[in-house]
Amino acid sequence: MKVFPPITKSYYVLIRPDGQNDDRFKRFAYMTNSSNRVVIHYKGDDSALCDIDPHVRTCPSVLRKLEEKEAPPSVVCKKEISKSVLSIDNQCVMLPRNCKQVKNLQSRSRQKLRL
């Protein structure tokens, strides 16, 4: 008999600006403790997402750390993402969004030094 690893289920609902839950759309995430794989299941009316800002701001402390790095943006971005041991919930605010974000931060930092 094959034994399957335990699965953790997390669910997320939309929160309206007034603080109430919006049950028109939900996201379910299924994870195993033994691997880094996640299955995401979306359920509901996706038109409910139109009222939400799609970008989450990266933490200011992370932005300051990224603009101090001297390596090329692609190297900085890959190193930060590869050494990460953050939970899924924290990754969007504690890691660079993409290489373009790192490039823009480094450019802005160099521009400040020129003035």
N, C-alpha and C positions, 0 to 999 in steps of 0.2 A: 504494500500500500504506500502510495506516494504522499509525503507530508509537504504541504505548502506553507510558505512563511506567512506570518500574520500581516494583514494589510491594514494600514491606517487610512481612515477616510476623513478628509477635512472639507467643509463646505463654506462658501462665501456668498453673501447676498449683497445687493446694492443698498447703499444708505442714502436716502434723499437728503437734500440740504436742511430739512427740518429735523433730521436725526432719526426718522422712522425708517424701518426696513422696507424695501421695495421688493416684493416677492415675485415680480414679473420675470426676473432673470436670476439664475443661480449658477455657480460654478462649483463642481465637485472635483477634488483631487484625491487620487488613490495612490498610496506610496507603500513600499515594503521597506522594512528596516535593513534588510540584507543587501539592497542594491540602490543605485542612484536613479532608478527609473520612476517616472511619475506618469500616470494616466490622468488626463484632464477631461472631464465631461461637462459640457455646457447644456443647460436645460432652461427653456423659457423663451420669451420674446426678446430678441436682440435689439429691437428698436428702443428698448428701455435704456440702452447704453449711449444713445445719442446725446443725452444731457450731461455726460461725464467727461471731464478733461482726460485725454488719453495718456498724458505724461505725468509721471510722479517725479518730484524733484529729488535729485541726488543730495545727500547730506552735505552741508557746507564744509564740514571737517574733511570729508573725502575729496571734495573739490580742491581745497587748499593743498592737500597732500599730493594730488595728481599734478597740479600746476608746478610744483617744486621739482618734479622728476625731470631729468635731463635726457633720458633715452628717447628714441623716436616713439611717436604715439602708438603705433601698432605693437611695439614691444611692451610698452607700459600697460596697455590694455590687456594683452595676453597674459602677462605676469600677474596682474591683479586678479583676473578671473580664474587663472589656474591655481593660485594659492588660496582661493576662497574656501572656507569651511562654514559659510553662513547658511542659515535656514532659508528656505524658498521665500518666506515672507520678507526677509531682510535684504535679499540680493538686489532688489530693484532700487533701494536707496543707499546701499553700502558699496556698490560697485559701479564702475563707469558704464554708461548706457551703451557706448560704442566708441570706436577709435576717433571718430569725428569730434566727439565731446572732448576727448583728451587733447586733440590737436587744437581745438578752439581755446581751451584753457591755457595751454602752453603759449599760443600766439598772444593771448591777452596779457599774460605775465611778461613776455618779452617786450610787448608794446609799452607797458608801464615802466620798464627799466630804461627804455629809450628816451622817455620824456623827462 
